[in-house]
Amino acid sequence: MPNDPNPQDSYAEILRMAGHYTVAIDHYHVALSMNPQFYSSQFGIADTYMLMGDETRARQAYEIGFQKFPSLPDL
């Protein structure tokens, strides 16, 4: 599982729920570096920025996600 992005993404979710937003974003980025098509990490980054109150960065991250993954069902 060293190249599987899911553990990084799951750990990021736990960190985010615990309020460790910056570290969570780091782990989402690691997951995306392992698999650039791991869309849940891209939207996890956006959601985390929103929780941090950084609407500008959240919007940018959402836009990247919707451009990169246009065929996703309604999220």
C-alpha angles and dihedrals in degrees: 000000000000091000096040112110094199097085090051091048092047092048089050089054091053092048091049092051088050091053096251093131102161094050090045090056089051091055092047088055091050090053090050091049088056093047119007089195094061093113098181089068092052091052090041088060090051093047091049093052088051091053088050089056092245099133094169095057091040091054091048091050092048091049091052090050095049092046093047096043107032095153097061117119118251109299 
